[in-house]
């Protein structure tokens, strides 16, 4: 990522922060759904140029946050000399006035004094601390932030972000707010519930088409069902039923609360290894089964996966697709072999600090 100064005559570049591992899926959404041109991906960042800058940027589902790109570099030295570079790039390499005008157009300033916040994130071994990088960022912004603006610890009207990962740094203005990553539909939470952006990525990998019947047999708080419902609303030609269920009544209740404002989803309390659904009645399955910690022992994962995939294979139509996120990828592959499913894609991520895999499977056609 070479340093770049935004040009006021054309829309400036943007970047999205994504859950590590989801960069290719987020890039695909930006290109196919938004018409953006992806310039670079890596380390949880997708740099892109959009055909226009409007509120559609804030409707991306697989990204955690979206920013106007101020400057970036992949040439940090890990030494204290980086601090002077950060200060200089912030002061000289960004057209802050143009970026602020665009920011204010997308996120109008609230009444009263404008609040601002400096956010610095840093990963890797460096000869300086995160607070030192934040100080360098503040020094670079000395002539950018008006004296009338008031600093705030959270929910600021304007946020300047600096993200450092090893030798890479990117700096920009945050366009999104907390609802982009946390979603305002998520009123109830469950242990081991999926991040909404991971759920959105899984729904995207399922390649939903009009009239597809969708199923999450272990729905938990309903995050996958919520993301499927929102995705379905964007499909021309309408969409068919969505089924969800869980063995715990408290989970079904949480899902019902979270889905209440989004649309009609059929929910039931059931055992995912004995579904009350007709054979070959479902087109797409996406689910987040237990990783093992919720079970009686880690050894119970294998038998559970084999039992659930036998049932999923029964209800899935020929050529149907299943998207499953697990930690024990070997156990899932073994279970998939017993039903003859073919793996189409695999994405490595981390879920609640554990290594995990999202895998896409297709049932054979007739």
C-alpha positions as a Markdown table, in Angstrom:
| # | Residue | x | y | z |
|---|---|---|---|---|
| 1 | Unk | 0.0 | 0.0 | 0.0 |
| 2 | Unk | 1.8 | 3.1 | -1.2 |
| 3 | Unk | 1.0 | 6.5 | 0.3 |
| 4 | Unk | -1.7 | 8.3 | -1.6 |
| 5 | Unk | -3.1 | 11.9 | -1.5 |
| 6 | Unk | -6.8 | 12.1 | -2.3 |
| 7 | Unk | -7.7 | 14.2 | -5.4 |
| 8 | Unk | -10.6 | 16.5 | -4.9 |
| 9 | Unk | -11.7 | 16.2 | -8.5 |
| 10 | Unk | -12.6 | 12.5 | -8.2 |
| 11 | Unk | -14.2 | 10.5 | -5.3 |
| 12 | Unk | -11.5 | 9.6 | -2.8 |
| 13 | Unk | -10.6 | 6.1 | -2.0 |
| 14 | Unk | -12.3 | 4.3 | 0.9 |
| 15 | Unk | -11.4 | 1.4 | 3.0 |
| 16 | Unk | -13.4 | -1.2 | 4.9 |
| 17 | Unk | -12.3 | -3.0 | 8.1 |
| 18 | Unk | -13.4 | -6.6 | 8.0 |
| 19 | Unk | -13.2 | -9.6 | 10.3 |
| 20 | Unk | -9.8 | -11.3 | 9.4 |
| 21 | Unk | -10.3 | -14.0 | 6.9 |
| 22 | Unk | -13.4 | -12.4 | 5.3 |
| 23 | Unk | -11.4 | -10.0 | 3.1 |
| 24 | Unk | -12.2 | -11.9 | -0.2 |
| 25 | Unk | -15.9 | -12.1 | 0.6 |
| 26 | Unk | -16.1 | -8.4 | 1.5 |
| 27 | Unk | -14.2 | -7.5 | -1.7 |
| 28 | Unk | -16.7 | -9.5 | -3.7 |
| 29 | Unk | -19.6 | -7.6 | -2.1 |
| 30 | Unk | -18.0 | -4.3 | -2.7 |
| 31 | Unk | -17.4 | -5.1 | -6.4 |
| 32 | Unk | -20.5 | -6.9 | -7.3 |
| 33 | Unk | -23.2 | -5.2 | -5.2 |
| 34 | Unk | -21.7 | -1.7 | -5.0 |
| 35 | Unk | -19.7 | -1.4 | -8.2 |
| 36 | Unk | -16.5 | -0.6 | -6.4 |
| 37 | Unk | -13.0 | -1.2 | -7.6 |
| 38 | Unk | -10.9 | -3.1 | -5.0 |
| 39 | Unk | -7.3 | -1.9 | -4.9 |
| 40 | Unk | -5.8 | -3.9 | -2.1 |
| 41 | Unk | -6.8 | -6.4 | 0.5 |
| 42 | Unk | -5.0 | -7.9 | 3.6 |
| 43 | Unk | -4.8 | -7.9 | 7.4 |
| 44 | Unk | -8.5 | -7.1 | 7.8 |
| 45 | Unk | -8.5 | -4.2 | 5.4 |
| 46 | Unk | -10.1 | -3.8 | 2.0 |
| 47 | Unk | -9.0 | -0.6 | 0.1 |
| 48 | Unk | -11.4 | 0.3 | -2.7 |
| 49 | Unk | -12.6 | 3.2 | -4.9 |
| 50 | Unk | -16.4 | 3.6 | -5.2 |
| 51 | Unk | -18.2 | 5.0 | -8.2 |
| 52 | Unk | -20.0 | 7.4 | -5.9 |
| 53 | Unk | -20.0 | 8.2 | -2.2 |
| 54 | Unk | -23.5 | 7.9 | -0.7 |
| 55 | Unk | -25.5 | 6.1 | 2.0 |
| 56 | Unk | -25.2 | 2.8 | 0.1 |
| 57 | Unk | -21.7 | 2.5 | 1.5 |
| 58 | Unk | -23.2 | 2.1 | 4.9 |
| 59 | Unk | -25.4 | -0.8 | 3.8 |
| 60 | Unk | -22.5 | -3.2 | 3.2 |
| 61 | Unk | -23.1 | -6.4 | 5.2 |
| 62 | Unk | -19.8 | -8.2 | 5.4 |
| 63 | Unk | -17.7 | -5.2 | 6.6 |
| 64 | Unk | -17.3 | -4.0 | 10.2 |
| 65 | Unk | -16.6 | -0.3 | 9.4 |
| 66 | Unk | -16.2 | 1.9 | 6.4 |
| 67 | Unk | -13.7 | 4.9 | 6.1 |
| 68 | Unk | -12.7 | 7.6 | 3.8 |
| 69 | Unk | -9.0 | 6.9 | 3.0 |
| 70 | Unk | -6.6 | 9.6 | 4.0 |
| 71 | Unk | -3.2 | 7.9 | 3.7 |
| 72 | Unk | -1.7 | 4.5 | 3.9 |
| 73 | Unk | 1.7 | 2.9 | 3.9 |
| 74 | Unk | 3.2 | -0.6 | 3.9 |
| 75 | Unk | 6.7 | 0.7 | 4.7 |
| 76 | Unk | 6.7 | 1.1 | 8.5 |
| 77 | Unk | 10.1 | 0.1 | 10.0 |
| 78 | Unk | 8.8 | -1.0 | 13.5 |
| 79 | Unk | 11.3 | 1.6 | 14.9 |
| 80 | Unk | 10.5 | 4.9 | 16.7 |
| 81 | Unk | 11.2 | 6.7 | 13.4 |
| 82 | Unk | 7.8 | 5.6 | 12.3 |
| 83 | Unk | 6.2 | 8.2 | 14.7 |
| 84 | Unk | 7.7 | 11.1 | 12.7 |
| 85 | Unk | 6.5 | 9.5 | 9.5 |
| 86 | Unk | 2.9 | 9.1 | 10.9 |
| 87 | Unk | 2.9 | 12.8 | 12.0 |
| 88 | Unk | 4.2 | 13.9 | 8.6 |
| 89 | Unk | 1.9 | 11.8 | 6.5 |
| 90 | Unk | -1.1 | 12.9 | 8.6 |
| 91 | Unk | -0.2 | 16.6 | 8.2 |
| 92 | Unk | 0.9 | 16.5 | 4.5 |
| 93 | Unk | -0.4 | 13.5 | 2.6 |
| 94 | Unk | -4.2 | 13.9 | 3.2 |
| 95 | Unk | -6.7 | 16.4 | 1.8 |
| 96 | Unk | -8.5 | 16.6 | 5.1 |
| 97 | Unk | -10.8 | 19.5 | 4.1 |
| 98 | Unk | -12.2 | 17.6 | 1.1 |
| 99 | Unk | -12.6 | 14.5 | 3.2 |
| 100 | Unk | -14.4 | 16.4 | 6.0 |
| 101 | Unk | -16.8 | 17.9 | 3.4 |
| 102 | Unk | -17.7 | 14.5 | 2.1 |
| 103 | Unk | -18.0 | 13.1 | 5.7 |
| 104 | Unk | -20.3 | 15.9 | 6.7 |
| 105 | Unk | -22.4 | 15.3 | 3.6 |
| 106 | Unk | -22.9 | 11.6 | 4.5 |
| 107 | Unk | -23.1 | 12.2 | 8.3 |
| 108 | Unk | -24.5 | 15.6 | 9.0 |
| 109 | Unk | -23.0 | 17.4 | 12.0 |
| 110 | Unk | -25.3 | 17.3 | 15.1 |
| 111 | Unk | -26.5 | 20.4 | 16.7 |
| 112 | Unk | -24.1 | 22.1 | 19.1 |
| 113 | Unk | -20.4 | 21.9 | 19.3 |
| 114 | Unk | -18.9 | 19.3 | 17.0 |
| 115 | Unk | -17.2 | 16.4 | 18.9 |
| 116 | Unk | -14.2 | 14.5 | 17.6 |
| 117 | Unk | -12.2 | 11.4 | 18.6 |
| 118 | Unk | -8.8 | 9.9 | 17.8 |
| 119 | Unk | -8.7 | 6.1 | 17.6 |
| 120 | Unk | -5.5 | 4.2 | 17.3 |
| 121 | Unk | -5.2 | 0.4 | 16.8 |
| 122 | Unk | -1.9 | -1.4 | 16.7 |
| 123 | Unk | -0.8 | -5.0 | 16.2 |
| 124 | Unk | 2.7 | -6.4 | 16.0 |
| 125 | Unk | 6.0 | -5.7 | 17.7 |
| 126 | Unk | 7.1 | -2.1 | 17.5 |
| 127 | Unk | 9.6 | 0.1 | 19.3 |
| 128 | Unk | 6.8 | 2.4 | 20.4 |
| 129 | Unk | 3.4 | 2.2 | 22.2 |
| 130 | Unk | -0.1 | 2.7 | 20.9 |
| 131 | Unk | -0.3 | 6.0 | 22.9 |
| 132 | Unk | 2.8 | 7.2 | 21.1 |
| 133 | Unk | 1.2 | 6.5 | 17.7 |
| 134 | Unk | -1.9 | 8.3 | 18.9 |
| 135 | Unk | 0.2 | 11.3 | 19.9 |
| 136 | Unk | 1.9 | 11.4 | 16.5 |
| 137 | Unk | -1.6 | 11.3 | 14.9 |
| 138 | Unk | -2.8 | 14.2 | 17.1 |
| 139 | Unk | 0.3 | 16.2 | 16.1 |
| 140 | Unk | -0.4 | 15.7 | 12.4 |
| 141 | Unk | -4.0 | 16.9 | 12.9 |
| 142 | Unk | -3.0 | 20.0 | 14.8 |
| 143 | Unk | -4.0 | 22.3 | 12.0 |
| 144 | Unk | -7.0 | 20.2 | 10.9 |
| 145 | Unk | -9.2 | 20.0 | 14.0 |
| 146 | Unk | -10.8 | 23.4 | 14.7 |
| 147 | Unk | -10.4 | 24.8 | 18.2 |
| 148 | Unk | -14.2 | 24.9 | 18.7 |
| 149 | Unk | -14.4 | 21.1 | 18.4 |
| 150 | Unk | -14.7 | 19.2 | 21.7 |
| 151 | Unk | -12.9 | 15.9 | 22.3 |
| 152 | Unk | -15.2 | 12.9 | 23.2 |
| 153 | Unk | -14.5 | 9.4 | 24.4 |
| 154 | Unk | -17.3 | 7.8 | 22.4 |
| 155 | Unk | -20.1 | 8.5 | 19.9 |
| 156 | Unk | -18.1 | 11.5 | 18.4 |
| 157 | Unk | -19.4 | 13.2 | 15.4 |
| 158 | Unk | -16.0 | 12.9 | 13.6 |
| 159 | Unk | -13.6 | 10.1 | 14.2 |
| 160 | Unk | -10.0 | 10.0 | 12.9 |
| 161 | Unk | -8.7 | 6.4 | 12.9 |
| 162 | Unk | -5.1 | 5.1 | 12.6 |
| 163 | Unk | -4.7 | 1.3 | 12.2 |
| 164 | Unk | -1.2 | -0.3 | 12.3 |
| 165 | Unk | -0.6 | -3.9 | 11.6 |
| 166 | Unk | 3.1 | -4.9 | 11.5 |
| 167 | Unk | 4.6 | -2.7 | 8.7 |
| 168 | Unk | 1.3 | -1.5 | 7.3 |
| 169 | Unk | -0.6 | 1.6 | 8.4 |
| 170 | Unk | -3.9 | 3.1 | 7.2 |
| 171 | Unk | -5.5 | 6.3 | 8.3 |
| 172 | Unk | -8.9 | 7.8 | 7.6 |
| 173 | Unk | -12.2 | 9.2 | 8.6 |
| 174 | Unk | -14.8 | 6.8 | 9.9 |
| 175 | Unk | -18.1 | 7.0 | 8.0 |
| 176 | Unk | -20.0 | 4.2 | 9.8 |
| 177 | Unk | -21.1 | 3.9 | 13.3 |
| 178 | Unk | -21.5 | 1.0 | 15.8 |
| 179 | Unk | -24.7 | -0.3 | 14.2 |
| 180 | Unk | -22.7 | -1.4 | 11.1 |
| 181 | Unk | -20.9 | -4.1 | 13.0 |
| 182 | Unk | -23.4 | -4.7 | 15.8 |
| 183 | Unk | -26.7 | -4.3 | 13.9 |
| 184 | Unk | -29.7 | -2.6 | 15.5 |
| 185 | Unk | -31.8 | -5.7 | 15.2 |
| 186 | Unk | -29.7 | -7.7 | 17.7 |
| 187 | Unk | -31.6 | -7.0 | 20.9 |
| 188 | Unk | -31.1 | -10.5 | 22.5 |
| 189 | Unk | -27.7 | -12.3 | 22.7 |
| 190 | Unk | -26.7 | -15.9 | 23.3 |
| 191 | Unk | -23.4 | -17.5 | 24.2 |
| 192 | Unk | -21.3 | -18.2 | 21.2 |
| 193 | Unk | -23.6 | -16.2 | 19.0 |
| 194 | Unk | -22.1 | -15.3 | 15.5 |
| 195 | Unk | -20.9 | -11.9 | 14.7 |
| 196 | Unk | -23.4 | -10.4 | 12.2 |
| 197 | Unk | -20.7 | -9.8 | 9.6 |
| 198 | Unk | -19.7 | -13.5 | 9.7 |
| 199 | Unk | -23.3 | -14.5 | 9.4 |
| 200 | Unk | -23.7 | -12.1 | 6.4 |
| 201 | Unk | -20.6 | -13.7 | 4.8 |
| 202 | Unk | -22.1 | -17.2 | 5.2 |
| 203 | Unk | -25.4 | -16.1 | 3.7 |
| 204 | Unk | -23.5 | -14.6 | 0.8 |
| 205 | Unk | -21.6 | -17.9 | 0.3 |
| 206 | Unk | -24.9 | -19.7 | 0.2 |
| 207 | Unk | -25.7 | -17.9 | -3.0 |
| 208 | Unk | -29.4 | -17.4 | -2.3 |
| 209 | Unk | -31.7 | -17.1 | -5.3 |
| 210 | Unk | -35.4 | -16.2 | -5.6 |
| 211 | Unk | -37.7 | -18.8 | -4.2 |
| 212 | Unk | -35.0 | -20.6 | -2.3 |
| 213 | Unk | -36.1 | -22.2 | 1.0 |
| 214 | Unk | -33.5 | -21.4 | 3.6 |
| 215 | Unk | -32.9 | -23.3 | 6.9 |
| 216 | Unk | -30.8 | -22.7 | 10.0 |
| 217 | Unk | -31.3 | -25.9 | 12.1 |
| 218 | Unk | -29.4 | -24.5 | 15.1 |
| 219 | Unk | -30.4 | -20.9 | 15.0 |
| 220 | Unk | -29.3 | -19.6 | 18.4 |
| 221 | Unk | -30.2 | -15.9 | 18.6 |
| 222 | Unk | -31.2 | -15.9 | 14.9 |
| 223 | Unk | -28.3 | -13.9 | 13.4 |
| 224 | Unk | -28.0 | -16.1 | 10.3 |
| 225 | Unk | -31.8 | -15.9 | 9.8 |
| 226 | Unk | -31.7 | -12.1 | 10.2 |
| 227 | Unk | -28.9 | -11.7 | 7.6 |
| 228 | Unk | -30.7 | -14.1 | 5.2 |
| 229 | Unk | -34.0 | -12.1 | 5.6 |
| 230 | Unk | -32.2 | -8.8 | 4.8 |
| 231 | Unk | -30.4 | -10.3 | 1.9 |
| 232 | Unk | -33.7 | -11.8 | 0.6 |
| 233 | Unk | -35.3 | -8.4 | 0.7 |
| 234 | Unk | -32.8 | -7.2 | -2.0 |
| 235 | Unk | -33.5 | -10.1 | -4.3 |
| 236 | Unk | -35.9 | -9.3 | -7.2 |
| 237 | Unk | -38.6 | -11.9 | -7.6 |
| 238 | Unk | -39.2 | -12.4 | -3.9 |
| 239 | Unk | -38.0 | -15.1 | -1.6 |
| 240 | Unk | -39.5 | -18.2 | -0.1 |
| 241 | Unk | -39.8 | -19.4 | 3.4 |
| 242 | Unk | -37.0 | -19.3 | 6.0 |
| 243 | Unk | -37.0 | -21.9 | 8.7 |
| 244 | Unk | -35.1 | -21.8 | 11.9 |
| 245 | Unk | -35.0 | -23.7 | 15.1 |
| 246 | Unk | -33.0 | -24.7 | 18.2 |
| 247 | Unk | -33.1 | -27.4 | 20.8 |
| 248 | Unk | -33.3 | -24.7 | 23.6 |
| 249 | Unk | -36.5 | -22.8 | 24.0 |
| 250 | Unk | -34.6 | -19.7 | 25.3 |
| 251 | Unk | -32.7 | -19.6 | 22.0 |
| 252 | Unk | -35.9 | -19.7 | 19.9 |
| 253 | Unk | -37.3 | -16.9 | 22.1 |
| 254 | Unk | -34.2 | -14.8 | 21.6 |
| 255 | Unk | -34.4 | -15.4 | 17.8 |
| 256 | Unk | -38.1 | -14.4 | 17.7 |
| 257 | Unk | -37.3 | -11.1 | 19.5 |
| 258 | Unk | -34.4 | -10.3 | 17.1 |
| 259 | Unk | -36.3 | -11.1 | 14.0 |
| 260 | Unk | -39.6 | -9.4 | 15.0 |
| 261 | Unk | -38.9 | -6.2 | 13.0 |
| 262 | Unk | -37.3 | -7.9 | 9.9 |
| 263 | Unk | -40.0 | -10.1 | 8.5 |
| 264 | Unk | -41.6 | -13.5 | 8.6 |
| 265 | Unk | -39.5 | -16.4 | 9.7 |
| 266 | Unk | -40.8 | -19.8 | 10.8 |
| 267 | Unk | -39.3 | -20.7 | 14.1 |
| 268 | Unk | -39.7 | -23.9 | 16.1 |
| 269 | Unk | -38.1 | -25.8 | 19.0 |
| 270 | Unk | -36.6 | -29.0 | 17.6 |
| 271 | Unk | -33.7 | -31.4 | 17.6 |
| 272 | Unk | -31.5 | -30.7 | 14.6 |
| 273 | Unk | -30.9 | -34.4 | 14.2 |
| 274 | Unk | -34.6 | -35.1 | 13.8 |
| 275 | Unk | -36.1 | -32.2 | 11.9 |
| 276 | Unk | -39.9 | -32.0 | 11.4 |
| 277 | Unk | -39.4 | -31.1 | 7.7 |
| 278 | Unk | -40.2 | -33.1 | 4.5 |
| 279 | Unk | -37.4 | -34.7 | 2.6 |
| 280 | Unk | -35.8 | -32.6 | -0.1 |
| 281 | Unk | -37.7 | -29.5 | 0.9 |
| 282 | Unk | -34.8 | -27.1 | 1.5 |
| 283 | Unk | -32.5 | -25.3 | -1.0 |
| 284 | Unk | -30.0 | -23.7 | 1.3 |
| 285 | Unk | -28.7 | -24.5 | 4.8 |
| 286 | Unk | -26.4 | -22.2 | 6.8 |
| 287 | Unk | -25.6 | -22.9 | 10.4 |
| 288 | Unk | -23.3 | -22.5 | 13.4 |
| 289 | Unk | -23.3 | -25.9 | 15.3 |
| 290 | Unk | -21.6 | -26.3 | 18.7 |
| 291 | Unk | -17.8 | -26.1 | 18.6 |
| 292 | Unk | -17.6 | -28.6 | 21.4 |
| 293 | Unk | -17.5 | -26.5 | 24.5 |
| 294 | Unk | -21.3 | -26.6 | 24.9 |
| 295 | Unk | -21.3 | -30.4 | 24.7 |
| 296 | Unk | -20.6 | -33.0 | 27.3 |
| 297 | Unk | -17.1 | -33.7 | 25.9 |
| 298 | Unk | -15.0 | -32.8 | 22.8 |
| 299 | Unk | -15.5 | -36.4 | 21.8 |
| 300 | Unk | -19.2 | -35.7 | 21.3 |
| 301 | Unk | -18.5 | -33.4 | 18.3 |
| 302 | Unk | -17.9 | -36.2 | 15.8 |
| 303 | Unk | -21.1 | -38.1 | 16.5 |
| 304 | Unk | -23.2 | -34.9 | 16.6 |
| 305 | Unk | -21.8 | -33.8 | 13.2 |
| 306 | Unk | -22.5 | -37.2 | 11.6 |
| 307 | Unk | -26.0 | -37.3 | 13.0 |
| 308 | Unk | -26.9 | -33.7 | 11.9 |
| 309 | Unk | -25.4 | -34.1 | 8.4 |
| 310 | Unk | -27.5 | -37.2 | 7.8 |
| 311 | Unk | -30.6 | -35.2 | 8.6 |
| 312 | Unk | -29.4 | -32.1 | 6.6 |
| 313 | Unk | -28.8 | -34.4 | 3.6 |
| 314 | Unk | -32.3 | -35.8 | 4.0 |
| 315 | Unk | -34.0 | -32.3 | 3.9 |
| 316 | Unk | -31.7 | -30.7 | 1.4 |
| 317 | Unk | -32.7 | -30.9 | -2.3 |
| 318 | Unk | -30.4 | -32.3 | -4.9 |
| 319 | Unk | -27.8 | -29.7 | -5.8 |
| 320 | Unk | -28.6 | -27.9 | -2.6 |
| 321 | Unk | -25.9 | -26.0 | -0.7 |
| 322 | Unk | -24.9 | -26.0 | 3.0 |
| 323 | Unk | -22.6 | -23.4 | 4.6 |
| 324 | Unk | -21.3 | -24.4 | 8.0 |
| 325 | Unk | -18.9 | -22.8 | 10.4 |
| 326 | Unk | -17.0 | -25.1 | 12.8 |
| 327 | Unk | -13.8 | -25.4 | 14.8 |
| 328 | Unk | -13.4 | -29.2 | 14.3 |
| 329 | Unk | -13.0 | -29.0 | 10.5 |
| 330 | Unk | -11.7 | -32.6 | 10.3 |
| 331 | Unk | -14.8 | -34.0 | 12.0 |
| 332 | Unk | -17.1 | -32.1 | 9.6 |
| 333 | Unk | -15.2 | -33.3 | 6.6 |
| 334 | Unk | -15.5 | -36.9 | 7.9 |
| 335 | Unk | -19.2 | -36.4 | 8.4 |
| 336 | Unk | -19.6 | -34.9 | 4.9 |
| 337 | Unk | -17.9 | -37.9 | 3.3 |
| 338 | Unk | -20.6 | -40.2 | 4.8 |
| 339 | Unk | -23.3 | -38.3 | 2.9 |
| 340 | Unk | -21.3 | -37.8 | -0.3 |
| 341 | Unk | -21.2 | -34.0 | -0.1 |
| 342 | Unk | -18.6 | -32.1 | -2.2 |
| 343 | Unk | -16.7 | -29.2 | -0.7 |
| 344 | Unk | -16.8 | -26.1 | -2.9 |
| 345 | Unk | -15.0 | -23.5 | -0.8 |
| 346 | Unk | -13.3 | -23.0 | 2.6 |
| 347 | Unk | -12.6 | -19.8 | 4.5 |
| 348 | Unk | -10.4 | -19.7 | 7.6 |
| 349 | Unk | -11.4 | -17.3 | 10.4 |
| 350 | Unk | -11.4 | -17.0 | 14.2 |
| 351 | Unk | -14.6 | -17.2 | 16.2 |
| 352 | Unk | -14.5 | -16.0 | 19.8 |
| 353 | Unk | -10.7 | -16.4 | 19.8 |
| 354 | Unk | -10.8 | -20.0 | 18.3 |
| 355 | Unk | -9.5 | -21.0 | 14.9 |
| 356 | Unk | -12.5 | -21.9 | 12.8 |
| 357 | Unk | -13.5 | -22.7 | 9.2 |
| 358 | Unk | -16.5 | -21.7 | 7.1 |
| 359 | Unk | -17.0 | -24.4 | 4.5 |
| 360 | Unk | -19.4 | -24.6 | 1.6 |
| 361 | Unk | -20.8 | -27.9 | 0.6 |
| 362 | Unk | -23.0 | -29.1 | -2.3 |
| 363 | Unk | -25.2 | -32.1 | -2.3 |
| 364 | Unk | -25.0 | -34.2 | -5.5 |
| 365 | Unk | -27.8 | -33.8 | -8.1 |
| 366 | Unk | -30.0 | -36.5 | -9.4 |
